Amino acid sequence: MQQALESDVDPQVVLDLFGQAFLLIVIMVGAVMVPSLIVGLIVSVFQAATQINEQTLTFLPRLIVTILVIIYLGPWLLQKLVDFTTQLLIDIPLIIG
């Protein structure tokens, strides 16, 4: 006989956890995407001013900036993720009740 698991987890707690996780994802993705978008905009303005229409000209600078941002901010991003996960694992007994 299989016993149904009943949970006393408050739905608001679950929504708060998802909100915190979503905010962390936005911070992590934004930290990588914003510099890439800025470089893409600068390269596009340069292309429009010089009338150079080369597709690889936009790709390579954005790739280089993205790699540099990941190298530079990688430890900080990883620490944010580890802190969130650690706090979540510590809070599990409190969340469940």
Secondary structure, DSSP 4 states (H G I P E B T S, - for coil): -PPPPP----HHHHHHHHHHHHHHHHHHHHHHHHHHHHHHHHHHHHHHHHT---HHHHHHHHHHHHHHHHHHHHHHHHHHHHHHHHHHHHHHHHHH-
